Amino acid sequence: MAGFPSLTPRGNYSPRKMPSLTTCACLGLSVYLSLLCGSLAQEYALEVLVVLDGPSQLRWSAKAQAAGNTVQEEAPSVMFEVNKLFRRMANQGADISVRLVDNAIFYTREHILSGKDLHKKDGETYVDPKKAQEVFKDWVKGKTFDIAIFIPGYAFLNDNLPGSATLDTVCEKGVSVINPTYDTAMLSSIAHELGHSLGLRNDGDGNNCKSNDGYIMASKQIPSHENYMTWSKCSVDLLKKKLPTKKCLAPADNTEEITAARFGHIVNVDEICMRAGSKYISRFAYKNGDYSNLCRVIACETSLKIETERKKFLIIPYGKNTKFEATYTNIRPLPGMHCGWGKTCNKGLCVKDDTVKQTWNAQCPFGDSPYLEGDIKTCREVKDKDKCKEDDYRSICCQSCA
């Protein structure tokens, strides 16, 4: 069994190089002073110990394999995206980066939680996050970190709870436990709980922000809200005040950046919907070929029923009055999700991304709908019955009908 990684010494902070007086003469005093202030601003590093035990890896592995990935690929990608969420506050004066202790996720075969810590319900095993937090805090005693995160191998008893953390404990060996959903919500959950560890309160709790505005520190996650992956002004302003008081935080210059693939690059859009409790992206919802809103919200299909025309006792298969009934759940896309030729989602927009290697078929970007309900159950039936000439059928079976 592997032991805990040793923490690389942080060393002393070396100030960034100041702009020269020549720069002052060329750019003018106001610009020079702006550069000078920027050069003196310190970027803090929050060194996080992320722990996955045996059950954690087993549960995540099942999700990762469905997407053609491994846990060792997806876990660093999650933390890479969490760091990007925190970096969004840098240009507002809250300059902090998330780093991994020894620049790695910590994997152990141990079972951190035992039978007495777990609950059985309807044949499934669940965990009370507060109990898990208590057990994990004891497990990491004596280890070096700013904050420790445990992603257990069991869902929370209260599935609406994103995680559990103790307020303002980043320099006091604080720990967090995260609900293992492995989707867009988990990115926001980790950021939310790290925010609590840094001293941030929920929006609306002792501040002028509103929880229903849907920012990261909202008391309840609203995955379809446009603010879902951003920070409220209250969070940014409080973090600016808190950071200089956190003496345990290392300068970012003394730590290694997290390097990993974008989470949306390695998890496809159907898998994103499935992990959010739906089925797949709705081809029917985008039947007009307009995917311009894809980076703001994904229409994940929960059902698609095809009902054929019926007249008295006569069933007319595939009649012209066939009805399509679809229901959707709207969720936020993963950062870096493919949205066009050479483009990915970034901050709600579909933008050019030179790292994208996938092609993009504008007429059929996600292939056939994996499953149909009702009188017609497969796209092969649609093609065999010569229904591809009808727009609705062609939209849900675009690959078979090509």
N, C-alpha and C positions, 0 to 999 in steps of 0.2 A: 504493500500500500504506500502510495506516495505521501511524503510529508508536506508540510506547509512551505510555500516558497519563502525565501528570505528576502527582505525588503532592501532594495538598493539604497545606499545612503543618499540622503537628499542633498547634502552639501549646503554651501552658502549661496545666497542670491547674488548674481552678477548683474548690475544694471545694464540695460540696453545702451548701445552707443548713441550718444546725443548728436543731433544735427550740428554741423559746423557753423562758424560765423559767416563763412562764404555762402552757405545756404541761406543764412539770414539776409545777406546783401542781395542775393539773387531773387529771393521770394518775397521779401518784405517782412517787417517785424511781426505782423499779426499771424501770418502763415508760419513763421519761425516759432513763435510761441505755441502755436497749435501743435507743431511737430514736437516741440520740447515737452509739452504736457503729455503727449502720446508716448514719448520715449520713457517718461518716468512712471507711467501707469503700469501697475503690476498685474500680470495675469496669474491668477491662483490656480492650483491644481488640486482637485478633490480625488484622492487616491482611494479607489473602491475595491474591496475584496469581494468578488462575486463567486459564490460557492454553489456547485451542483453536486448533490450526493448521488448514490446509486439509483434510488427511485426517480430522482429528478431527471437523470440522464435517460433512463428507460422511457419515461413518459414523453420527454421532448423528442427522443429519437423516433418514436412512432410518428409524430407529426412531421419531423424533418424528412424522414424517408419517403413519405407521401409526396413531398416536393422535390425528391431527388437529391436531398442534402444530408448533411450530418450535423449532430449537435455542435461539433467543433467548428463548423462553418457558421451556423446560425447564431450561437451565443455571442461571439465577438461582434457580429453584425448588429445585434440588438444594442450592445453598449456603444458601438460606433454611432448609431442613430441617437442614442440618449445624449452623447456628447454634443452632437450637432444641435440638439434642442437647447442645451445650456449655452452654446456658443452664440445663439441668436440674441442673447442679452448683452453681448460684448460691446456692440456699438451704442448701447444705452448706458454704459458705465459699470455694468455688473460683469466683470471680466473673469470668468471662471471656466475651466475645462475639466471634463471627467476623464480620469486615467484609471487604468487597471493596475493593481499591485503586481509588481514584476511583469507588467504588460501582458498578463494572461488571465484567462478564466481558471479558477481552481476546481479541478475534478477530483472526487474521492469516491471510492466504492462503499464507504461507510453508509449506514442508514442513520441519519441524524435524528430522525423521529422514530420512536418505537411504538408498539401497539397501544400502549396506554395514552399516547399523545394523539391517537387517531379516532375517527368516528365512522361507523358504518351506517349507511342510509340507502335504502332501495338497491342493495347489492353493490354500491359504490363506496369507496373510501374517501373521506374528507378530513380536513384539518382545520382547527380553530386557529386563525392567524396569530392571535395574542399568545396562545400556548406555544405555537411554533417559534414565535419571536423570543419567548422566554427560554426555550430549550436551545435555540441557536446562539443566543447571547452567552450561555454557559459553555457551549461547544467552542466558541472562538476566543475564549479567554487566553491572554498571553500572546496573542498574535498582533501583528503590526498593520494598522490600516487607519484611514480617516473615518470610513464608514464601511460596514459589511452588509452584503445583500445575500439573502438565501431565497432561491426559487425552488420551492418544494416539489415533490413528485405527486402531489395531491391537490385537488381543487379546494377552494375555501368553502366552509359551511355556508357562509353568506357570499354567494357568487357575485353580488353587486359590489362587494368591497374590493378595491383594486390592490390594496396592500396594507401593511401596518408598519409604522415607524414611531419613534419617540421624538418629540419636538426638541430641536436645538441640542442635539447630542453628537454633532459631528466630531468634536474634539474630546469626547468622553466615551469612546468605544461604543458608540451607538450602532444598532443593527436594524435592518429592515427585512420584512418578508413580503414577497410579491406573489400575487395570484397568477398561477402559470397558465396563461391563455395563448402565449406564443404568437400574438398578432399585433395589430396597430395599437390596441388598448394597452398591451403590456409595455410598450415604449413610453406611453404617457404615464402609466402607473409607476414605473421606475423613476421617471423624472419627478413625479408628484411626491413620492416618498423620500427621495433625496432632498427635495425642496424642504420637506418637514425637518429632516435631519439638520439642514442648514439654518433652520429657524423660521422658515416661511409658514404662514398660517393659511388656512383655506380662505379663498375669496369670500368676503362677507363676514368673516370672523375677526372683529376688531379692526376692520378697515373699510374703506368706502367702495370697494369693488363688489360686484354681484356674482354669486355663484352660478346663477342661470345664464351668465354670459359665456359659460363653457370653456374657460381657459384651463390650463394645466392644473392650477391649484383650486379648481372648482371642487366642492364637497362631493359631487356626484358626476361621474363621467357622462358626457353627451357626445358619443362618437360621430354623430352626423353634423355637429356644430362646426362652423367655419373657424372658430377660435381654438378648436380641440388641441392642436399641437403648438400653441403659442402661449406666452406668459402675459399675465395682466400687468398693468402699470404698478399695481400694489406690490406684486411679487418682485418686480425689478427694483423698485425703490427701496424695499426692505432689504433685499439682498445686497444692494450697494452699501447700506449701513452695516450689515452683518459681516461682510467679508473681511474688513480690516481687523475685526475682533477675533477672528479664527486663527490663532497663532500656530495651530498644528498644520495648516495648509502650506504645502511647498510651492515655490515659484514654478510656474509651468515650464520654464526653461530647463529645469532640472529633472524633468520627467519625460517619458516617451509617449507620443501620441498613439491612440488606438488605431491600428490599421486593419481594415476588414472591408469586405464587399458591402455595398448598400443592401439593406435588407430586402428592399423591393426589387433588386436585381436577381435575387436567388429564390424568392418565393413568388410563384405566379398568381395571377389575379383570382383564379378559381380557388386556389388554396387559401388565399386571404379571406375570401367569403366563407369557406368551410370552417376556418379557425374561429371566425366570429359567430359561429353557430348557425350560419345559413347554408346554402348549397353550392352556389357558383354564381359568377357574374351573369346577369340577365342579358342574353342576346336580344330578347324581345324588347327590352326597355330601350335599346339603342338601335332599333330596326331602321331608323332613318339615316344611320351611318354617322350620326353626330356624337363624337366622343369628347367634345370640347370641355365638358364638365367633369370628365373622369378623374382629374386630379383634385377636385374638391369633394366629390362624393361618389362612391361606387354603389350602383343599384344591384344588390345581391338578391338573387331570386330565392324565395322560399317555396314557391310552387308555380307550375305552369300547366294548366289543364286545357286540353283540347276536346271540346264537345262537338260531336257531329250533329248535323240536322236530323230531326226526328219529326215525322208526320204520322200521327195516330200510331198504328202498330208497325209502320214501315220505317226502318232506319236507313238513311241515305248516307253511306260512308263518304267522307270527304266532300260533302255537299257545299254549295257556294255560301251557305249560311253558317258554316262552321264557326264556332266561337272560341276565341283564345282568352283565357282568364289567367292573369299573372299577378302574383303578390311579391312585394320586394321589401327588403330591409336596407336602409341606407347606412353605409359605414364610411369612415375615412380611409383613403388609400395608404399603402405603405410608402414612406419616403423612398425615392429612387425607382418607383414602379414604372415600367415601360408604358408609354402613352402615345408614341408616334415614331416615325422613322427617325432614328438617332435622337430621340427625346425621352426624358423621364420626368416624373413629378417632383417638383421642388416648391415647397411653401404654397401649395395649392395651385401652382401653374405648371403647364406642360412646357418644358424648356429644353434647349439643345444640350446634349450630354455626349461628349466625345468618347466616353468610356463604354457606351452602349454598343453591343455587338449583334444583338438580335435584329432580325428584319421585321418589317411591319406591313401587314396586308390590310390596307384601309377598308377593304370590303369584308374581311373576315379575320379581324385581329386576334380573336380568342378561340377560333375553331367552332365546331358544332356545340350546341347545348348538350351536356353530358346525359341528361335524362329528361324525358317528357312524361307527363301524366295524362290519363284519360284514354280516349279511344285510340290514339296514336302514341306509341311509347318509344320509338327510335327514329333517328334520322334516316336510317336505311329504309324504313317503311315509307317515309315521306318521299324519298327518291323513287322507290319501286312503284308507288302509286301515282307517279308523275305530278306531284304537288309542288315541285320546285318553282313552277312558273308563278305561283301565288306569293305575294310579297311577305306575308306573315310567316309562311313556312320557310321561305328562303332566308329570312332573317335569323331564324333559330337553328337552321341547318345549313349555314352558309358554306361550310367546307364540303359537305356531301353534294350540295347543289351547284358547286362551282363548275 
